[in-house]
């Protein structure tokens, strides 16, 4: 059990370092690895979101300390994100996450291209954008995050950045909002399947909490344009990977 905890601590540290700096990928990275170890989708998603409670809290506080958080955006993300997460967690028991992931992957690919294009046209002045069309973004992000075991960051952060919001404010706000979404999703999983794979959760928490401050610091210090390019590159690679792995499933359905 001790070696398992160290393994998952390493995974949690690496995943949260990326997530804290880019505002995405903790759930996607950890969930993909847990699934590759033979853990069921529901159990993997439950373990990841249970770990996100502690990690999301540490990451959110770190972003608050570095002033990367926008209060208006938080209020527009948390409530719909919690609702979407609860619905997604309840549906996961009978709606396979694999059936949704191909469509999410195509969307992310398009958003990644838009962000990469926007990185070259970025204005020098920082911008805190509060467009009304993002009000329902948390609902979709929370739902797909619960069903797919990850996706809150890639969907919500990428859409905000593509819409013109300064990357560090989008990243910090999304990280803090994710804490509340993770609490809601974990509560549903605990009520339906119980607490499973405790050693996995402990390891992810230990590694993720250690990486949270460093990720938040990198988010504040890395230049905005470079951060946008990194976000776009990560999304494009992630979505391409998801599409490639979804091709056999789509072929089978056809």
Secondary structure as UniProt FT lines:
FT   HELIX           2..22
FT   HELIX           26..36
FT   TURN            37..38
FT   HELIX           41..65
FT   TURN            66..67
FT   HELIX           71..91
FT   TURN            92..94
FT   HELIX           98..119
FT   TURN            120..121
FT   HELIX           132..134
FT   TURN            135..136
FT   HELIX           137..148
FT   HELIX           153..157
FT   HELIX           158..162
FT   TURN            163..164
FT   HELIX           167..192
FT   HELIX           198..221
FT   HELIX           224..253
//
